[in-house]
């Protein structure tokens, strides 16, 4: 049995998870097991009693993830056309029903970057689709929809001497600390060149479409291993057509709801909890919108601009 730490969760796995570091404290946590797909009778019994909680769709409006909950409180994550995962809360257990369609790296991506963040919303104040880097021992978070440039921006910051705190998702505790995830960046092919200067230990394709590549960074040189206090959370909107870059405090309900749409939450109670947390951060002037022309400003340009304008952001 392998033992790993991801956020505040201890993961016990019968299979080795190459992306994670071995845990030193093994006193408690969520247990991960990988098992073959169960017999049809068992699967049908489970599916017959479950209710659909939410459906996630791609930009072309095709469902790619459906999340259910059955009458026994068991959550199931059905990735359309690939793998199924089940979370049993009263046993702190995740079961993966492997279909055999995906390679181990892609299976780990679904587990670490989707299933775990959703489950983490039960135990943490905020879990949001975002990348985070550390600046002057504080964390900056960049959230936005897929393709907004979160990972490219994080890569640019690391190239400028900052450390990565997390990529793909950010977990915050009740003290507004950003909890490190694992030392990897997931980049589109046209952004890989930005990471050439970094110390990369390994790389792999990680999605069923084989579009993004996951780069494992050297933990000793590019990655934060301890929680960092959040200084600011940026919503990347990139909606302007001018030649300017604009950073403004988030004050409107509409922008707050945009941020909320980027969060991971299983049920309404988790959704409401995260909305209250974001509202508190807004009142503390810690939420900002980030607009810039992608054709005019490179990720490096924006990273440098934000570093230059740190004094305008309350730390």
The 8 nearest C-alpha neighbors of each residue, nearest first, counted from 0:
[[1, 13, 12, 11, 2, 14, 15, 32],
 [0, 2, 12, 11, 13, 15, 3, 14],
 [3, 1, 11, 22, 21, 10, 12, 0],
 [4, 2, 22, 21, 10, 9, 20, 19],
 [3, 5, 9, 22, 8, 10, 6, 7],
 [6, 4, 8, 180, 7, 9, 3, 181],
 [5, 7, 8, 178, 180, 179, 4, 170],
 [8, 6, 5, 9, 4, 178, 28, 119],
 [9, 7, 28, 5, 6, 4, 29, 10],
 [8, 10, 28, 4, 29, 3, 27, 5],
 [11, 9, 3, 29, 30, 2, 4, 31],
 [10, 12, 30, 2, 31, 1, 3, 0],
 [13, 11, 31, 1, 14, 32, 0, 10],
 [12, 14, 0, 32, 1, 15, 33, 11],
 [15, 13, 12, 16, 33, 1, 0, 32],
 [14, 16, 17, 1, 13, 12, 0, 19],
 [17, 15, 18, 19, 14, 107, 12, 1],
 [16, 18, 19, 15, 20, 104, 107, 14],
 [17, 19, 16, 181, 20, 215, 183, 182],
 [20, 18, 17, 16, 181, 3, 21, 4],
 [19, 21, 3, 22, 18, 4, 17, 181],
 [22, 20, 3, 2, 19, 23, 4, 1],
 [23, 21, 3, 4, 2, 24, 20, 25],
 [22, 24, 25, 21, 3, 2, 4, 26],
 [25, 23, 22, 26, 27, 9, 4, 2],
 [26, 24, 27, 23, 22, 9, 2, 28],
 [25, 27, 24, 28, 9, 23, 22, 2],
 [28, 26, 25, 9, 29, 8, 24, 10],
 [29, 27, 9, 8, 10, 30, 26, 91],
 [30, 28, 91, 10, 9, 92, 8, 31],
 [29, 31, 11, 92, 10, 91, 93, 28],
 [32, 30, 12, 93, 11, 92, 10, 29],
 [33, 31, 94, 12, 13, 93, 34, 30],
 [32, 34, 95, 94, 13, 31, 14, 35],
 [33, 35, 95, 96, 32, 36, 94, 97],
 [36, 34, 96, 97, 37, 33, 95, 98],
 [35, 37, 96, 97, 34, 38, 98, 95],
 [38, 36, 35, 42, 41, 39, 96, 34],
 [37, 39, 40, 41, 42, 36, 43, 35],
 [40, 38, 42, 41, 43, 37, 44, 36],
 [39, 41, 43, 38, 42, 44, 37, 45],
 [42, 40, 44, 39, 43, 38, 37, 45],
 [41, 43, 39, 45, 44, 40, 46, 37],
 [42, 44, 46, 40, 45, 41, 47, 39],
 [45, 43, 41, 47, 42, 46, 40, 48],
 [44, 46, 42, 43, 47, 48, 41, 49],
 [47, 45, 43, 49, 48, 44, 42, 69],
 [46, 48, 44, 45, 49, 43, 69, 42],
 [49, 47, 69, 46, 45, 70, 50, 44],
 [69, 48, 50, 68, 46, 47, 67, 70],
 [51, 49, 67, 68, 69, 52, 48, 70],
 [50, 52, 67, 53, 66, 68, 49, 65],
 [53, 51, 67, 66, 50, 68, 266, 54],
 [54, 52, 66, 51, 65, 55, 67, 265],
 [53, 55, 65, 64, 66, 56, 62, 52],
 [54, 56, 64, 62, 63, 65, 53, 57],
 [57, 55, 62, 61, 60, 63, 54, 58],
 [56, 58, 60, 59, 61, 62, 63, 55],
 [59, 57, 60, 56, 61, 145, 62, 144],
 [60, 58, 57, 61, 56, 62, 63, 55],
 [61, 59, 57, 56, 58, 62, 55, 63],
 [60, 62, 56, 57, 59, 63, 58, 55],
 [63, 61, 56, 55, 64, 57, 54, 60],
 [62, 64, 79, 56, 78, 55, 61, 57],
 [65, 63, 78, 55, 77, 79, 54, 62],
 [64, 66, 54, 77, 76, 53, 55, 78],
 [67, 65, 76, 53, 52, 75, 51, 77],
 [68, 66, 51, 75, 52, 50, 74, 49],
 [69, 67, 74, 49, 50, 73, 72, 75],
 [49, 68, 70, 48, 73, 71, 72, 50],
 [69, 71, 72, 48, 49, 68, 73, 50],
 [70, 72, 69, 73, 68, 48, 49, 87],
 [73, 71, 70, 69, 68, 74, 88, 87],
 [72, 74, 87, 69, 68, 71, 86, 88],
 [75, 73, 68, 86, 67, 85, 72, 87],
 [74, 76, 85, 67, 66, 84, 86, 77],
 [75, 77, 66, 84, 83, 65, 85, 78],
 [78, 76, 83, 65, 64, 79, 75, 66],
 [79, 77, 64, 82, 81, 63, 83, 80],
 [80, 78, 63, 81, 64, 77, 62, 82],
 [79, 81, 78, 82, 63, 100, 77, 98],
 [80, 82, 78, 79, 100, 98, 101, 83],
 [83, 81, 78, 97, 98, 96, 77, 84],
 [82, 84, 77, 96, 76, 78, 95, 85],
 [83, 85, 95, 76, 94, 75, 96, 77],
 [86, 84, 75, 94, 93, 74, 76, 95],
 [85, 87, 93, 74, 92, 73, 88, 75],
 [86, 88, 73, 92, 90, 89, 91, 93],
 [89, 87, 91, 90, 86, 73, 92, 72],
 [88, 90, 91, 87, 92, 72, 73, 86],
 [89, 91, 92, 88, 87, 30, 29, 86],
 [92, 90, 29, 88, 89, 30, 87, 93],
 [93, 91, 30, 90, 87, 86, 31, 29],
 [94, 92, 86, 31, 85, 32, 87, 30],
 [93, 95, 85, 32, 84, 33, 92, 86],
 [96, 94, 84, 33, 97, 83, 34, 85],
 [95, 97, 36, 83, 35, 84, 34, 82],
 [96, 98, 99, 82, 35, 95, 36, 83],
 [99, 97, 100, 82, 96, 81, 36, 101],
 [98, 100, 97, 101, 102, 81, 82, 96],
 [99, 101, 98, 81, 102, 82, 97, 207],
 [102, 100, 99, 105, 106, 103, 207, 81],
 [101, 103, 105, 104, 106, 100, 99, 205],
 [104, 102, 106, 105, 107, 101, 108, 205],
 [105, 103, 107, 106, 205, 102, 108, 203],
 [104, 106, 205, 108, 206, 107, 103, 102],
 [107, 105, 103, 109, 108, 104, 101, 110],
 [108, 106, 110, 104, 105, 109, 111, 103],
 [107, 109, 105, 111, 106, 110, 112, 205],
 [110, 108, 106, 113, 107, 112, 111, 105],
 [109, 111, 114, 107, 108, 113, 112, 115],
 [112, 110, 108, 115, 109, 107, 113, 114],
 [113, 111, 108, 109, 110, 116, 115, 167],
 [112, 114, 109, 116, 115, 110, 111, 117],
 [115, 113, 110, 117, 116, 111, 118, 109],
 [114, 116, 118, 111, 117, 113, 119, 110],
 [117, 115, 119, 118, 113, 114, 263, 112],
 [118, 116, 263, 114, 119, 120, 115, 264],
 [117, 119, 115, 120, 116, 121, 114, 265],
 [120, 118, 116, 121, 122, 117, 115, 123],
 [121, 119, 123, 118, 117, 122, 264, 126],
 [122, 120, 119, 118, 123, 269, 117, 264],
 [121, 123, 119, 120, 124, 118, 7, 172],
 [124, 122, 120, 172, 125, 119, 121, 171],
 [125, 123, 172, 173, 171, 273, 276, 272],
 [124, 126, 171, 273, 123, 170, 127, 120],
 [127, 125, 170, 263, 169, 262, 120, 171],
 [128, 126, 262, 169, 168, 129, 263, 261],
 [129, 127, 168, 261, 167, 262, 142, 169],
 [128, 130, 142, 168, 167, 141, 169, 127],
 [129, 131, 166, 141, 165, 167, 149, 140],
 [132, 130, 140, 165, 164, 139, 141, 163],
 [131, 133, 163, 164, 139, 162, 138, 153],
 [132, 134, 138, 137, 162, 136, 161, 139],
 [135, 133, 137, 136, 138, 161, 132, 139],
 [134, 136, 137, 133, 138, 161, 314, 230],
 [135, 137, 134, 133, 227, 138, 228, 162],
 [138, 136, 228, 134, 133, 227, 135, 230],
 [139, 137, 133, 229, 227, 230, 132, 228],
 [138, 140, 231, 132, 131, 230, 232, 133],
 [139, 141, 131, 232, 130, 233, 231, 138],
 [142, 140, 233, 130, 129, 149, 232, 131],
 [143, 141, 129, 234, 128, 235, 233, 140],
 [142, 144, 235, 234, 147, 261, 129, 145],
 [145, 143, 147, 146, 261, 142, 128, 235],
 [144, 146, 147, 143, 148, 149, 128, 58],
 [145, 147, 148, 144, 149, 143, 187, 150],
 [148, 146, 145, 144, 143, 149, 235, 236],
 [147, 149, 151, 146, 150, 152, 298, 145],
 [150, 148, 152, 151, 130, 141, 147, 153],
 [149, 151, 153, 152, 148, 154, 130, 186],
 [152, 150, 154, 148, 153, 149, 298, 155],
 [151, 153, 298, 155, 149, 150, 154, 148],
 [154, 152, 150, 156, 155, 151, 149, 157],
 [155, 153, 151, 157, 152, 156, 150, 158],
 [154, 156, 299, 158, 152, 153, 157, 298],
 [157, 155, 159, 153, 158, 154, 161, 302],
 [158, 156, 161, 154, 160, 159, 155, 162],
 [157, 159, 155, 156, 160, 154, 197, 196],
 [160, 158, 156, 157, 161, 155, 303, 302],
 [159, 161, 157, 158, 156, 162, 221, 155],
 [162, 160, 157, 156, 133, 159, 134, 132],
 [163, 161, 221, 222, 157, 133, 132, 223],
 [162, 164, 132, 222, 165, 223, 221, 131],
 [165, 163, 179, 132, 131, 223, 222, 162],
 [166, 164, 180, 131, 179, 130, 163, 169],
 [165, 167, 130, 168, 184, 131, 129, 150],
 [168, 166, 129, 130, 128, 112, 165, 169],
 [169, 167, 128, 129, 127, 166, 130, 165],
 [168, 170, 127, 126, 129, 165, 130, 128],
 [169, 171, 126, 178, 177, 125, 127, 168],
 [172, 170, 177, 125, 176, 175, 124, 178],
 [171, 173, 124, 175, 123, 174, 176, 170],
 [172, 174, 175, 124, 171, 123, 176, 125],
 [173, 175, 172, 176, 171, 228, 177, 124],
 [176, 174, 172, 173, 171, 229, 228, 177],
 [175, 177, 228, 227, 171, 172, 174, 229],
 [178, 176, 171, 227, 226, 170, 229, 228],
 [177, 179, 226, 6, 170, 171, 176, 180],
 [180, 178, 164, 165, 226, 224, 6, 181],
 [179, 181, 165, 5, 6, 178, 164, 182],
 [180, 182, 183, 19, 179, 165, 18, 5],
 [183, 181, 216, 222, 215, 218, 180, 184],
 [182, 184, 215, 214, 216, 181, 213, 185],
 [183, 185, 214, 213, 166, 186, 150, 215],
 [186, 184, 213, 212, 214, 211, 150, 183],
 [185, 187, 211, 212, 190, 191, 184, 150],
 [186, 188, 211, 190, 189, 212, 210, 191],
 [189, 187, 191, 190, 186, 211, 212, 210],
 [188, 190, 187, 191, 192, 186, 193, 211],
 [191, 189, 187, 188, 192, 193, 186, 151],
 [192, 190, 193, 188, 194, 189, 186, 187],
 [191, 193, 194, 190, 195, 189, 188, 196],
 [194, 192, 191, 190, 195, 154, 155, 196],
 [195, 193, 192, 197, 196, 191, 154, 190],
 [196, 194, 192, 197, 193, 191, 198, 199],
 [195, 197, 194, 198, 158, 193, 192, 199],
 [198, 196, 194, 195, 199, 158, 216, 157],
 [197, 199, 217, 216, 200, 196, 220, 221],
 [200, 198, 216, 201, 215, 197, 217, 214],
 [199, 201, 215, 216, 217, 198, 202, 214],
 [202, 200, 215, 199, 214, 203, 216, 213],
 [201, 203, 214, 213, 215, 212, 204, 200],
 [204, 202, 213, 212, 205, 214, 104, 201],
 [205, 203, 212, 209, 211, 213, 206, 210],
 [204, 206, 105, 104, 212, 203, 108, 211],
 [207, 205, 209, 105, 208, 204, 210, 211],
 [206, 208, 209, 101, 105, 205, 81, 210],
 [207, 209, 206, 210, 211, 205, 204, 105],
 [210, 208, 206, 207, 204, 211, 205, 212],
 [209, 211, 208, 206, 187, 212, 188, 204],
 [212, 210, 187, 186, 204, 209, 205, 185],
 [211, 213, 204, 186, 185, 203, 205, 214],
 [214, 212, 185, 203, 202, 184, 204, 205],
 [215, 213, 202, 184, 183, 201, 216, 185],
 [214, 216, 183, 201, 200, 199, 182, 202],
 [217, 215, 199, 182, 183, 200, 218, 198],
 [216, 218, 219, 220, 198, 200, 221, 199],
 [219, 217, 222, 220, 221, 216, 182, 223],
 [218, 220, 217, 221, 222, 223, 216, 224],
 [219, 221, 218, 217, 222, 198, 162, 216],
 [220, 222, 162, 218, 217, 163, 219, 216],
 [223, 221, 163, 218, 162, 182, 164, 220],
 [224, 222, 164, 225, 162, 163, 179, 221],
 [223, 225, 179, 222, 226, 164, 218, 180],
 [224, 226, 223, 179, 227, 178, 164, 177],
 [227, 225, 178, 177, 176, 179, 228, 224],
 [226, 228, 176, 177, 137, 138, 229, 225],
 [229, 227, 176, 137, 138, 175, 177, 230],
 [228, 230, 138, 176, 175, 231, 137, 177],
 [231, 229, 314, 138, 137, 139, 228, 285],
 [232, 230, 285, 139, 229, 286, 140, 233],
 [231, 233, 140, 286, 139, 141, 287, 285],
 [234, 232, 287, 141, 288, 140, 286, 289],
 [233, 235, 288, 142, 143, 289, 236, 287],
 [236, 234, 289, 143, 142, 237, 233, 288],
 [235, 237, 290, 238, 289, 234, 288, 143],
 [238, 236, 290, 291, 239, 235, 292, 289],
 [237, 239, 236, 290, 240, 291, 292, 235],
 [240, 238, 241, 237, 290, 292, 291, 243],
 [239, 241, 292, 238, 242, 291, 243, 237],
 [242, 240, 243, 239, 292, 291, 244, 295],
 [241, 243, 292, 295, 240, 244, 291, 239],
 [244, 242, 241, 245, 291, 292, 239, 240],
 [245, 243, 291, 290, 246, 292, 242, 289],
 [244, 246, 290, 289, 291, 243, 247, 288],
 [247, 245, 289, 288, 287, 290, 244, 248],
 [246, 248, 288, 287, 249, 245, 289, 286],
 [249, 247, 287, 286, 250, 288, 284, 246],
 [250, 248, 287, 286, 288, 251, 247, 254],
 [249, 251, 248, 252, 281, 254, 255, 286],
 [252, 250, 253, 254, 249, 255, 256, 248],
 [251, 253, 255, 254, 256, 250, 249, 257],
 [252, 254, 256, 251, 255, 257, 250, 258],
 [255, 253, 257, 256, 251, 252, 258, 249],
 [254, 256, 252, 258, 257, 253, 259, 251],
 [255, 257, 259, 253, 258, 254, 260, 252],
 [258, 256, 254, 260, 255, 259, 253, 261],
 [259, 257, 255, 256, 261, 260, 254, 234],
 [258, 260, 256, 261, 262, 257, 255, 274],
 [261, 259, 257, 258, 262, 256, 263, 255],
 [262, 260, 259, 258, 128, 127, 143, 263],
 [263, 261, 127, 259, 260, 126, 128, 264],
 [262, 264, 117, 126, 127, 116, 120, 261],
 [265, 263, 269, 120, 270, 117, 266, 262],
 [264, 266, 117, 269, 263, 267, 120, 118],
 [267, 265, 269, 268, 264, 270, 52, 53],
 [266, 268, 270, 269, 271, 265, 264, 272],
 [267, 269, 271, 270, 266, 272, 265, 264],
 [268, 270, 272, 267, 264, 266, 271, 273],
 [269, 271, 267, 273, 268, 272, 264, 274],
 [272, 270, 274, 268, 273, 269, 267, 275],
 [273, 271, 269, 275, 270, 274, 268, 276],
 [272, 274, 276, 270, 125, 275, 271, 124],
 [273, 275, 271, 277, 276, 272, 278, 270],
 [276, 274, 278, 272, 273, 277, 271, 279],
 [275, 277, 273, 279, 274, 278, 272, 280],
 [278, 276, 280, 274, 279, 275, 273, 281],
 [279, 277, 281, 275, 280, 276, 274, 282],
 [278, 280, 276, 282, 277, 281, 275, 283],
 [281, 279, 283, 277, 285, 278, 282, 276],
 [280, 282, 278, 284, 283, 286, 279, 285],
 [281, 283, 279, 284, 280, 278, 285, 250],
 [282, 284, 280, 281, 285, 279, 286, 278],
 [285, 283, 281, 282, 286, 280, 248, 313],
 [284, 286, 231, 280, 283, 281, 232, 230],
 [287, 285, 232, 281, 249, 284, 248, 231],
 [288, 286, 248, 233, 249, 247, 232, 234],
 [287, 289, 234, 247, 233, 246, 249, 235],
 [288, 290, 235, 246, 234, 245, 233, 236],
 [291, 289, 237, 245, 236, 244, 235, 238],
 [290, 292, 244, 237, 293, 245, 239, 243],
 [291, 293, 295, 294, 296, 240, 242, 237],
 [294, 292, 296, 295, 291, 297, 237, 298],
 [295, 293, 292, 296, 297, 291, 242, 240],
 [294, 296, 292, 293, 242, 297, 291, 243],
 [297, 295, 293, 300, 294, 292, 301, 298],
 [296, 298, 300, 299, 301, 293, 295, 294],
 [299, 297, 152, 301, 300, 155, 302, 151],
 [298, 300, 155, 302, 297, 301, 303, 152],
 [301, 299, 297, 303, 298, 302, 296, 304],
 [302, 300, 304, 298, 303, 299, 305, 297],
 [303, 301, 299, 305, 304, 300, 156, 298],
 [302, 304, 306, 300, 301, 305, 307, 299],
 [305, 303, 301, 307, 306, 302, 300, 308],
 [306, 304, 308, 302, 307, 303, 309, 301],
 [307, 305, 303, 309, 304, 308, 302, 134],
 [306, 308, 304, 305, 309, 303, 310, 302],
 [309, 307, 305, 310, 306, 311, 304, 312],
 [308, 310, 306, 312, 311, 307, 305, 313],
 [309, 311, 312, 308, 313, 307, 314, 306],
 [312, 310, 309, 308, 313, 314, 307, 305],
 [311, 313, 309, 310, 314, 308, 231, 230],
 [314, 312, 311, 310, 230, 285, 284, 231],
 [313, 230, 312, 137, 231, 310, 309, 229]]
